[in-house]
Amino acid sequence: MTKKAFGARRLIMAATVLLLSATAAAAAESARIPLHERPDGSGFANLVSVSVGGGAPGAVLFDTGSTGLRILESAVGPDVRLTDTPLTYSYTSGNVLHGVLGYARVAFPGSDPAVATEREIAIQVVRSVGCKPEKPRCPGWRHGQVGVMGAAYRPGAAFNPLAQLGGTLGNGFIVAANDLTHPELSPHLTVGLTAANTAGFAFAPFDRIPDGEQPAGLKAWDTKSVHTCFSVDGGREGCFGTVFDTGAALGSFEVPGTPVGRLVKPGSVVTTRVPEAGMELSVVAGLKPWHNRYRYEPPHGSVLGFNSGGLVFRSMEIAFDAERGRIGFRR
């Protein structure tokens, strides 16, 4: 075989491997995307690596309490289409993001098999991070964090990127970050719900939201509508629509007869209960964010509701079903 023929054969083989890999990824019913620990030493894994528009991988907060990918302009690659449409997005924490609407393909480095959106999706290209006037000491973004990936299903100019993955990968996801009950776990997201990977989950419904700005063919759900009851030390329950939120450092709720605006006393037992799913979890309250910290607060946010905080995710797997509009819990 000549040197030229050998080189051609190598190119054909390489192209075949790439084609087979792409075909396998496209045909996969589900895939795993790694979750990475926060840099604050809390031990909670709620960061995910993304590559936007062919850019270098960057760490973004994985946030089931908001929707849409919002990423610093300095972190996007060359294949991003910017528009002149201004976008502002704010959070209960007080953070306010200012930027513009952009379009890009989003990939998830380290996923198995390789995972990326099939086409360009709408994102917010962030040019500044500020604070609400009423919360001038908002937390901002930690050093090294280049964005937030909201994975809720509420309509908006930018929509949940996981819902825009190809094939069955966009039908929902499972958050497996329950390191307190499974110390051996490598935290990850499973995208693409199947009968096999949802076995053993107990589900409760989301409320349906009328179609809005979400991409054509995708459903919108109010992920803050999960009927959830909280109690402290076996006392009276406070029940309200609740969001199960990987982006919140503490749980917040209101129970009868307790003044709001203060932390739950350390050593108290906080019980979270979702009646329709038969889910119940008790945690001894403390002062550690992302671990055992709770606060008494009335229903709050642009959509009123309680917040589970990221704490629940450290004790059980939680599934978000985009097709059927429901949330699932599994120990």
N, C-alpha and C positions, 0 to 999 in steps of 0.2 A: 504494500500500500504506500502511495506517495505521501509526502509530508502535507501537500495541499489537500489530498483526499482525506487524510487522517484529521486534519483541522476541520474540514467540512462535516465529517462524521461527528466530531465532538460538539459542534454547534447544533447539529440536528438532535443529538442526545440531550443537550442542555435545554433546547427548546421543548422537547418532549416532556422532560421532567417538570418544567415550568407549567406547561399546559395541563399535565396530570394534576399538579398541585392546585392550580386554579380551579380545575373541574371538581376535585375533591372538596375544596372549600365551598364552591358554589352548591354542591350537592349535600353538604353536611346539614343534618337536621339541627345540630346544636354545636356550640363551641365554647371554649373557656377563655376569659380575659382576666389576666392577673390583677388583683387588688394589692396596693402597696400601703405599708404602715405610714401613719402620720409622723412628721419629724419631731413632734412634741413629746415623745416618750410615753404617750398614753397607751400604745399598743394596738389601737384600733386601726384597721385597714380600710380607709375610704378615699384613697387616691388611685387614679387610673392614668395610664400613659396613653397619650393620643398624638397622632401626627396629622396636622391639618394642612391640606394643600401642598403636600410633599415636603413639609417642614420637618425639622428635627423633633424627636419625641420630647414631650413635655408633660409634667405632672399637673393634672387638674383634679379638683375636688369632685368626687362622685356624689351627687346630691339628689336623692329621691324626693326631696321637698320642693324642687323647682323644675322648670323645664327649659330645654335648649342649651346648646353649647355656647359658652361665652369665654373668649380667649383673647389674651393680649395681642395687639397688632405685631409686637416684636417677636412673637412665638409662632406666627403662621408662615407657611412656605410661599414659594413663588406662584403656585397655582391657585391663588385665591382671587375671586372676582369681587372687588369692592364696589359698593354703590354709594350714592349720595344720600341714602335714606338714613336719617339719624335714629338711633335706638338708645333708650334708657331703661335700665332694669334695676329694681331694688329688692332688698331682702329684709326679713323681719329683724335680722341682726343689726340693720342700719346701713349696711354697705349699699352703695349706689354705683352702678356701672354706666359709663357714658361711652358711646361708640357709634358704629354704623353697621348696617346690614351687609353681610358678605355671603358668598357662596363658595363651597369647597368640598372635596371628598375628605372624609375623616377615616383614618385607619387606627387600629389598636395594636401597636407593637407588642410582641410577646404572646399574642393570642394563639390558640391551638384548636383548629387550623387557623390560618391567617384570616382576619376579619377586617372588613372595611365597608363603608357605604358604597353601593353600586354606582351612584352618581353624585353630583354636587348636591349639598343640602344647605339650607339657610342657617347661618350662624351669626352671632354678634361678635364683631371685631372690636375689642375694647381698647379705648384710647386713654381712659382715666378711671381710677377707682376712688370714689369719695364717700362721704357720709351724709345721711339725712340730717337736716337742721336740728331735729329733735333728738338725734343720737350722734353728737359730734365726736364721741369717743368710740366709734364703731371699730370692729376688729381689723378691717381691711383684709388683705391677703398675705399669708406668711411668705417669707423668703423662699423662692424656688417654686411656688405655686403660680402657674401661668393662666389658670382659668377655673371655671366651674362647668361641669357637665350635668345639667338638670335632666333627670330621667323620669319625671312625672309626665302625664299625658294631657296636660292642660293646653288648649290652643294658644298659639302665639306666633309672632313673626319667625321665631326660631323654635323648633320642636325637638322633642327627645330623639337624639341620634340613634339610639338602640332600636327604636321603632322603624327606622329607615334602612336597616340592614336588609340584604337580599334574601329571597326565599322564605323559609320558615324561621330564620334567625331573628326576624323582627317581631315575632308573635308574643314576646315576653321575655323575662329574665329572672334569674334567681340570684340573690345576694347570699354568698356563703362566706361570712366574716365572723362566725360564731366561735372565736378562739377560746372563750372562757369555758365552754363546754367541750370543745374539741381542740386541745392545745397542739395537736399534731397537724392541724389544718394548714394548708397553703391557701390563704384567702383568695377568692376569685368570684367573678360573675360567670354564670352560665347563661348564654343567650340562645334562644330557641327552646321553647317548652315542648316536651314530648310526654307521652304517657309514662315512659320509663323514669325520666328525671323529675316528674312531679308526683310520683307514687309516695304516699305517706303524708302529703300536705293536706291540711284542713283549710278550707277557703271561706272568705266573707266577701260580699259584693262591694264594688264601687258604684257611686251614682254616675249615670251617663250625663255627659255635657253635650248640648247641641253643637253640631258641626260649626267650626269657626275657621281660624287660619291654619289649622293643621294641614299637612300635605294630603292631596286627594287620595281617597281609599283607606285612610287611617282613621281610627276611632279616637274620640276624646273622652277621658274619664276624670272624675273628681277624686283624686287619690287622697284627699283630705276628708273624705266622707265616711271613713270606716267607723262604724258605731263601736266605741270603745269606752270601757269603764275603768276608773282609777279609784283606789282606796288606800288609806294609810293606817297601818296597824289594825286592820280588820274593821275600820270605821265605815261610815256611810259612803256610798260610791258617788262619784261625779262622772256622768256619762255625756259624751258629745262626739260629733264627728272628729276624727283624729287622723293626722298624717304620720305614717311610719317613715322617719326621716333620717337618712344616713348623714345629712349635713348639719344636724343639730347636736351640740355638745352636751345638752341636758334635756331631760324630759320636762314638760310643763303642762299643768292641768289644774283644775279647781275641784275641791270637794266641799260639801255642805258644812257650814259652821267654821271654816278656816279662813282667816284673813289672807288676801292675795298679796303678791309682791315680795314674798320672802322665800328662802330656801326651805325645803323639807328637812326637818331636824335629822342630823346624822344618827344612825342607829335605828331609825324608823323603818318599817317594812312597807315598801310600795308595791302594790299589786296592780298589774295591768291585765285587763280581761277583755277579750273580744268574743262576746256571747255567740255570735253566728258561726264562728269557727271553732268554738270550744277551746280557745286558746287562753291560758292563764300563766302569768310569769310574775314571780315575787323577787324583789331585789332589796337588799339592805342599803338604805340611802347613805351617802357619804358626801365628800366634797370634791371627788375626782371627776372632771369633765370627761365625757365619752365612756365613763365607767359606772358611776353610781350617783350622779348629781341630779336632783330634781328641784323644781321650783313651782310654787303655787301661783298660777296665772289664770285669768278668765280666758275663754275662747278668744283668740287673737289672730292677726294676719289679714291680708286683703280678702281672703276667704276665711271666715271665722272657724276656729277649731283648736283642739288640743294638739300636742306634739309628743310623740313617743320618745323622741331623742334617739341618738344613735345607739343607746344602751341596749335596746332590745335585740339589735342585730348581733351583739356579742354573745347571745345565749341561744339563738335559733336561726335557722335559715328562713328567709322570707322571699316569696315569689310574687312577681307582678305580672299578671296575665292581661296582655293588651287586647286579645281577641274576645275573651269572655267578660272582661271588666271585673276583675276580682283580685284579692290579695290572699296569699297562702302562707301558712306557718308550719314548720317542721322542726322537731327537736333533733 
